[in-house]
Amino acid sequence: MSISRTLAAISLSALSALGLATSAAALTIEPVAEGLEGPWGVAPLPTGGLLVTEKAGRLIYQKDGARHSVDGLPEVAVVGQGGLLDITLARDFEQSRMLYLTYAKRQEGGGAGTALASARLSEDAKQLEDVTELFAMKPGSSGGQHFGSRVVEAPDGTLLMTIGERGDRPAAQDRSTHNGSIIRVNRDGSVPDDNPFVDEPDVLPEIWSYGHRNPQGAGLDLEGRLWVSEHGAKGGDEVNRISKGANYGWPVISFGEHYSGEKIGEGTAKEGMEQPALYWDPSIAPAGLMVYSGAQFPEWEGNIFVGSLKFDYIARLSGDPLEEVQQIKTAETARVRDVVEGPDGAIWFISEINGTVYRITP
């Protein structure tokens, strides 16, 4: 394993040029798992070690320098941006050893869609047991883009999963499909009675919110509310606080434009559609999102951390209105795919380019 590296988060002179504030605290950035191929989601384990997904369809367990693949995954469709995606531990993992996976699944008649499964990690961490598909999107798409996807367990035990619109822009406003939505299901895959559209005809009952383009980051704040980061087109990447039944506007409103330079939809605002808490222009290609507890960095309590795939940094967001107040940008933060908080309050992140999971401590 490489020697850990201690450094200032980002120099005052560099931050001055960026117009951003900084913390004077030093950070230690240490590699935890190296030599990974296409790492996508990471779950630090409460008993030490970690689980990490590789998009090509492999789940890795590592502890105390030893590593092996975990068998028993559901069948994964590796197509374009799809493959084995997120991993999240159940809140009661220490007792149940239950975890959740999101992935691309082949569908009857062709194409693929985002799916969600639960499984139990065997005591020796070599096998997934009792693998159960909880949800598979309808109808999916033959394309290879915009699968999403992150999954979090809400304080009430329900599961919230983000789904991209699969490149079918109008479908994000069509609630007879799951494209471009956040869905909410119980731990057994059933639909909660208090979902917003359970009694509406021609609306899929799993939908919690809609009008999303490609949300690839999701996390709960300290009050248990869901926040997501999602890719815009050319500009218009967003961070949104998710409300039950809300419409987030894609592709009717956006702060970006099409890659061709043409205008998107009807402008930046429309009655009945939510405004982002923050947007980036130019796009940073936001991936994992985490709201920090403050356990090891008390001054960052409640701050939001978002990985940038395009500009190779971790954005720290704070304030009301929300602002990007810091960029943690180092050789380690190359194409940041996921950002999570570990059991002890350390900040873990994946560098897709480096094929490495890192851990940040004071």
Residue pairs with C-beta under 8 A, 6 or more apart in sequence:
1 31
1 34
1 65
2 31
2 34
4 28
4 29
4 30
4 31
5 28
5 29
5 30
5 330
5 332
6 26
6 27
6 28
6 29
7 26
7 27
7 29
7 330
8 26
8 27
9 22
9 23
9 25
9 26
9 27
9 326
9 328
10 20
10 22
10 326
10 327
10 328
10 329
12 22
14 329
15 21
15 22
15 326
15 327
18 327
20 324
20 325
20 326
20 327
21 325
21 326
22 326
23 297
23 299
23 300
23 326
25 297
25 299
25 362
26 362
27 328
27 360
27 361
27 362
28 360
28 361
28 362
29 330
29 332
29 358
29 359
29 360
30 358
30 359
30 360
30 361
31 332
31 356
31 357
31 358
31 359
32 50
32 62
32 348
32 356
32 357
32 358
32 359
33 50
33 52
33 60
33 62
33 67
33 356
33 357
34 354
34 355
34 356
34 357
35 355
35 356
36 52
36 54
36 60
36 350
36 355
36 356
36 357
37 54
37 56
37 58
37 355
38 54
38 55
38 56
38 83
38 352
38 355
39 52
39 53
39 54
39 55
39 337
39 338
39 350
39 352
39 355
39 356
39 357
40 53
40 54
40 55
40 83
40 84
40 85
40 86
40 337
40 338
40 350
40 352
41 52
41 53
41 85
41 86
41 87
41 88
41 102
41 150
41 288
41 337
41 338
41 350
42 50
42 51
42 52
42 53
42 87
42 338
42 340
42 348
42 349
42 350
42 357
43 50
43 51
43 52
43 87
43 88
43 89
43 99
43 340
44 50
44 340
44 342
44 343
44 346
44 348
45 51
45 63
45 89
45 93
45 343
46 89
46 93
46 94
46 343
47 94
48 63
48 64
49 61
49 62
49 63
49 64
49 125
50 61
50 62
50 63
50 348
50 357
51 59
51 60
51 61
51 70
51 87
51 89
51 99
51 121
52 59
52 60
52 62
52 87
52 350
52 357
53 59
53 60
53 84
53 85
53 86
53 87
53 101
54 60
54 83
54 84
55 78
55 83
55 84
55 85
56 78
56 83
56 84
57 73
57 76
57 78
57 83
57 84
58 69
58 73
58 84
59 69
59 70
59 73
59 84
59 87
59 101
59 128
60 67
60 68
60 69
60 70
61 67
61 68
61 69
61 70
61 125
61 126
63 125
68 125
68 126
70 121
70 125
70 126
70 127
70 128
71 126
71 127
71 128
72 119
72 127
72 128
72 129
72 131
73 84
73 101
73 103
73 128
73 131
74 101
74 103
74 105
74 115
74 117
74 131
74 133
75 105
75 106
76 83
76 84
76 103
76 104
76 105
77 83
77 103
77 104
77 105
77 106
77 112
78 84
78 104
79 104
79 112
79 144
80 143
80 144
80 145
81 144
81 145
81 146
81 147
82 103
82 104
82 112
82 114
82 144
82 147
83 103
83 104
84 101
84 103
85 101
85 102
85 103
85 104
85 114
85 147
85 148
85 149
85 150
86 100
86 101
86 102
86 149
86 150
86 151
86 338
87 99
87 100
87 101
88 99
88 100
88 150
88 151
88 152
88 153
89 98
89 99
89 100
90 96
90 98
90 99
90 100
90 118
90 153
90 187
91 153
91 157
92 98
93 99
96 120
97 120
97 121
97 122
97 123
98 118
98 119
98 120
98 121
98 187
99 118
99 119
99 120
99 121
100 116
100 117
100 118
100 119
100 134
100 151
100 153
100 159
101 116
101 117
101 118
101 119
101 151
102 114
102 115
102 116
102 148
102 149
102 150
102 151
102 161
103 114
103 115
103 117
104 112
104 113
104 114
104 115
104 147
105 112
105 113
105 114
105 115
105 133
105 136
105 140
106 112
107 113
107 136
107 139
107 140
110 142
111 139
111 140
111 141
111 142
111 143
112 140
112 141
112 142
112 147
113 136
113 137
113 138
113 139
113 140
113 141
113 147
113 166
113 178
114 136
114 137
114 140
114 147
114 148
114 149
114 161
114 163
114 164
114 178
115 133
115 135
115 136
115 137
116 133
116 134
116 135
116 136
116 151
116 159
116 161
116 185
116 189
117 131
117 132
117 133
117 134
118 130
118 131
118 132
118 134
118 187
119 128
119 129
119 130
119 131
119 132
120 128
120 129
120 130
121 127
121 128
121 129
122 128
122 129
132 188
132 189
133 189
134 159
134 185
134 187
134 188
134 189
135 161
135 183
135 185
135 189
135 206
137 163
137 177
137 178
137 179
137 183
138 177
138 178
138 204
139 177
139 179
140 166
141 166
141 167
141 168
141 179
143 166
143 167
143 168
145 164
145 166
145 167
145 214
146 164
146 165
146 166
146 167
146 213
146 214
146 231
147 163
147 164
147 166
148 161
148 162
148 163
148 164
148 214
148 215
148 216
149 161
149 162
149 163
149 164
149 215
149 216
150 161
150 162
150 215
150 216
150 217
150 218
150 228
150 288
150 289
151 159
151 160
151 161
151 162
151 218
152 159
152 160
152 218
152 219
152 220
152 226
153 159
153 160
153 187
154 160
154 184
154 220
154 224
154 226
155 220
155 224
157 186
157 187
158 184
158 185
158 186
158 187
158 192
159 184
159 185
159 186
159 187
160 182
160 183
160 184
160 208
160 218
160 226
160 242
161 182
161 183
161 185
162 182
162 212
162 215
162 216
162 218
162 228
162 230
163 178
163 179
163 180
163 181
163 182
163 183
163 212
163 215
164 179
164 180
164 212
164 213
164 214
164 215
164 216
165 171
165 172
165 179
165 180
165 212
165 213
165 214
165 250
166 179
166 180
168 177
168 179
169 213
169 250
169 251
170 251
171 177
171 179
171 180
172 179
172 180
172 181
172 210
172 211
172 212
172 213
172 250
172 251
173 180
173 210
173 211
173 247
173 250
173 251
173 252
175 181
175 197
175 200
175 202
175 203
175 204
175 207
175 210
176 202
176 203
176 204
177 204
178 204
178 206
178 207
180 210
180 211
180 212
180 213
180 250
181 204
181 206
181 207
181 208
181 209
181 210
181 212
182 207
182 208
182 209
182 210
182 212
182 215
182 218
182 226
182 228
182 242
183 206
183 207
183 208
184 192
184 195
184 206
184 207
184 208
185 191
185 192
185 206
186 192
191 198
191 205
191 206
192 198
195 205
195 206
195 207
195 208
196 207
196 208
196 244
196 245
197 203
197 204
197 205
197 207
197 245
198 205
208 242
208 244
208 245
209 242
209 243
209 244
209 245
209 246
209 247
209 248
210 247
210 248
211 246
211 247
211 248
211 249
211 250
211 252
211 273
211 274
212 228
212 230
212 248
212 250
213 230
213 231
213 232
213 233
213 250
213 251
213 254
214 230
214 231
215 228
215 229
215 230
215 231
215 240
216 229
216 230
216 231
216 286
216 287
216 288
217 228
217 229
217 230
217 286
217 287
217 288
217 289
217 306
217 307
217 339
218 226
218 227
218 228
218 229
218 289
219 226
219 227
219 289
219 290
219 291
219 304
220 226
220 227
220 291
221 227
221 241
221 291
221 302
221 304
222 291
222 293
222 301
222 302
225 241
225 242
226 241
226 242
227 239
227 240
227 241
227 242
227 277
227 289
227 291
227 304
228 239
228 240
228 242
228 289
229 237
229 238
229 239
229 286
229 287
229 288
229 289
229 306
230 237
230 238
230 240
230 286
231 237
231 283
231 285
231 286
232 238
232 254
232 255
232 256
232 279
232 280
232 281
232 283
233 254
233 256
233 257
233 258
233 259
233 264
233 283
234 256
234 257
234 258
234 259
234 261
234 282
234 283
235 255
235 256
235 257
235 280
235 281
235 282
235 283
236 254
236 255
236 256
236 257
236 264
236 279
236 280
236 281
236 283
237 256
237 279
237 280
237 281
237 283
237 284
237 285
237 286
238 248
238 255
238 276
238 277
238 278
238 279
238 280
239 276
239 277
239 278
239 279
239 286
239 289
239 304
239 306
239 317
239 322
240 248
240 274
240 276
240 277
241 277
243 274
246 274
247 272
247 273
247 274
248 273
248 274
248 276
249 265
249 270
249 273
249 274
251 264
251 265
252 265
252 266
252 270
252 273
253 264
253 265
253 266
253 267
253 268
253 269
253 270
253 273
254 264
254 265
254 268
255 268
255 276
255 279
255 281
256 264
256 281
256 283
257 263
257 264
258 264
269 275
277 321
277 322
278 317
278 321
278 322
278 323
278 324
280 286
280 324
283 310
284 306
284 308
284 309
284 310
284 311
284 315
285 308
285 309
285 310
285 311
286 306
286 307
286 308
286 309
286 315
287 306
287 307
287 308
287 309
287 336
287 337
287 338
287 339
288 306
288 307
288 336
288 337
288 338
288 339
288 340
288 349
288 350
289 304
289 305
289 306
289 307
289 339
290 304
290 305
290 339
290 340
290 341
290 347
291 302
291 303
291 304
291 305
292 300
292 301
292 302
292 303
292 304
292 305
292 341
292 347
293 301
293 341
293 345
294 300
294 301
294 302
294 345
295 341
295 344
295 345
296 344
296 345
296 346
296 347
296 361
296 362
297 345
297 347
297 362
300 316
300 318
302 318
303 316
303 317
303 318
303 325
304 316
304 317
304 318
304 322
305 314
305 315
305 316
305 317
305 339
305 347
306 314
306 315
306 317
306 339
307 314
307 315
307 333
307 336
307 337
307 338
307 339
307 349
307 350
308 314
308 315
308 333
308 336
309 335
309 336
309 337
309 352
311 329
312 329
312 333
312 334
312 335
312 336
312 353
313 327
313 328
313 329
313 333
313 336
314 327
314 328
314 329
314 333
314 336
314 339
314 349
315 324
315 326
315 327
316 324
316 325
316 326
316 327
316 328
317 323
317 324
317 325
318 325
319 325
328 360
332 351
332 354
332 356
332 358
333 349
333 351
334 351
334 352
334 353
334 354
335 351
335 352
335 353
336 349
336 350
336 351
336 352
337 350
337 351
337 352
338 348
338 349
338 350
339 347
339 348
339 349
339 350
340 347
340 348
340 349
341 347
341 348
342 348
342 359
346 359
346 360
346 361
347 359
347 360
347 361
348 357
348 358
348 359
348 360
349 357
349 358
349 360
350 356
350 357
350 358
351 357
351 358
